[in-house]
């Protein structure tokens, strides 16, 4: 198993996140690696990961020289992964790492398992503000209309993949920021990959780095770009 964590200025949250992941992996005696992708941080994120890796060799640091976006960081980490299965999770573990069991359990029959907050909203322990939730619902409708990707929640930062059959998705991914999730699901559908949407426990972190207005506009533009890339033949089968 490879666990990929995109990180930008996460020196404060990462120690606890890595501690929780290590406890999870140790309890399972899992053969695993943890890849932290430092996306051009200006704080001690990279130095902190290197310090932790000296006491836990399963941790590996991958660096982007500049802040290129969450989508690019995830792509970089997944393409560096060595595990048969790859899970990516947000640095704040809004979905507890133990929920990975649900996703990993369906890999095999499915090529991709995506965590979902919308399939069973009773599992949401701390909700986003009402405007944020409403914006998410509207964005999901736009994604469906523009890309044909019909999932209840494309944006949950908790997804698992069988590395070999899904590698082509990340090789063809062109979106670098928060709109990358619909693109990888669009590419999965285009390449005939099997995707399961799995309800997971989730707790909104009020320190989320997604800015509701500016990032929503950028995500909308990136969804339109997916359609444009397809029209121009940039996603060959």
N, C-alpha and C positions, 0 to 999 in steps of 0.2 A: 504494500500500500504506500502510495505517495500522497502526502497532504500538502497542498499548496496554499500559502497565506500571502496575499498581496498586502504590502505595508507601506504607508507613507506617513512619516512622522508619528510612529507608534511606540516610541520608547517607553511610554507610561503604561500602555495596555498589554504589550507583548509578554512581559515576564509572567503575568498570571495566565495569559492564554496558553503559553508554551507549557507552563506547569500543569494545567488541566489536560492538555493533549498528552503530555508524557504519562500522567496517571492513567488515562484511558488506554493508551497503548501498552503500558506495563501490565495492566490488569488483564489484557487480552493476550499478552506475550506475542504481540504482533510483529512480524517482519516488516518494518516500515521506515520511511524517511520523511522528514518534515522540511519542506523547502520554503523559506521566507524570501519573497521577492521584494527587495528594497527599491521602491520606485522613486529614486532620486531624493530621498529624505534629507532634510537640512538639520535634523537633530541627531541623536546617538543611536538611531535604530540599527544601523549596520554594525556599529561597534558592539552593541548589546547582543546581537545575534551571534557574533563571533565569540564573545565571552561565553555565552550559553553553550555554544557548540563544543567548546573545549571540555566541558563536563558531560556533554551529551552528543556523541559523534553522529547520531542520526539526524541532527539539525544541519542544514546546509543553507548558506547564504548565496543568493543570486542577486546581482545588482543591475539596475538601470541607471545610467549616468545622469539622466534628467528625469523629471516628473512627467511621465508619458501617458499616464492614465491607468485606471484599474483594469480595463480590458486588456491593455498591452501587458500589464504585469501578470495577469492570470495566464495569458497565452505564453509568455516567456517561461513561467514556472511549469506549465503542463508540458511544454516541449522539452524541458530539461528533465522531466520526471523519468524514473526508471521502473516504477512499480507496474504490476499488471493492472491494478486499479488506481485511479487518481481521484482524490476528493479536493475540491477547493472550498475554503471557508473564509468568511470575513475575519479580520483581526480581533474584533470585539466578541466573537462567538455568540452573536445574537441567537443563533440556533446552537444549543448545547452540543458539544462534540459527541456526546453519547447518542445523539440522534443519527449519527452516521451509520449506526447498525441498520437502520431502516433502509437507507439508500443502498448500502453495500449488499444487503440480503437479496436484492432483486437483480443485481448485475449478473449477467449470464443469460437469463431469459431476455433481459433488456441490455442495451449498450450504454444507456444513459439513465440516471435517476436524478430528478430535480426535486429539491425541497420546496414545499409550498405552504404558504400561510393562508391561502384562500380556500383550499379544499375543505379544511376543517378549522374555522376561525375560533373555535372553543379552545384550541391549543395555544392561542396567542396569550402570553402571560402579561405582557405590557404592550398596549396598542400605540401606534403612531397617533399624532393629532388627527382630528377629523379631516382637515384640509389635505394632509398628506395621504391619508387613506383614499380620499376621493380622487386625488390626482393619480394615484396608482391604478384605480379602477378605470379612469379615463384613458390612461396610457395603455392599459391592457387591451382596451377596445380598439385603440389606434393600431397596436401591434397586430391584432387579429385581422383588421381590415387591410393593412398594407402588406403584411407578409404571409398571411394564411396560417400562422402559428397559433394553434388553438389550445393554449394552456391557461389555467386560471391565474397562475402567478409565474411570470418569466423572470422576475427581478430578485427573488430570494437568493442571497449570496451563499448558497449551500448546495453544491451539485457534485455528482460522482459519475465517473466514466470508466469504461473499459478502454485502456490506453490504445491498444493496437487498432481496433476498428474506428476509433474516433479521432485519431491523430490528424486525418485529413481535414477535419472541421477546424482545428486550430491552425493548420498550415494555411488554410484559405481565409481565416478570419482577418478582417480589415479594420474593424472598429476598435478604437483604443480606449474609449471612456465608458460611461455607465450604460450605454446602449448596446454593449457587446452581447449581453445575454440573449436578446431576440435573434441576433445574428447567428450565434452558435446553434440555436434551436432551429432556425431556418435552414442552416447548412445540414444539420442532422436529418431533417425531413428530406432535403434534396438528395442526400446520399442514402436514403432508405434505412437509416438507423432507427432502432426501437427505443422509445423514450417513455419512462414511467414518471408520473407526477405523484409525489409522496407527501402526505401531510406531516409536518414536523412542528415540534414545540419551538416557540420563537418569542423573544423579548426585545422590544424596541429599545435601542440605546439613544438617549437624548443627545449624546455627543456625535451622532451620525454626521458624516462629512458630506452627505448628499444635500446640496442646497436646492430647496424646493423649486424656486423660480428659474434660476439660470441653468441648473443641471437638467431640469425638465425640458427646457427649450433645446438644449444640446442633444438630449436623448431623442426627442422628436425628430431632429435633423438627422441623427444617425439611423433611425428607423427608415426614413425616406431614402437614405443612402444605400441601405440594404437592397431596396427595390431597384435603385438605379444601377448598382453593381451587378445585379442579376440580369437586368436588361442589356447591359454592356457585355455580358458573357464573362464576367470576372470570377464566376464560381463554376468552373468546368467540372463535369462529372468524371 
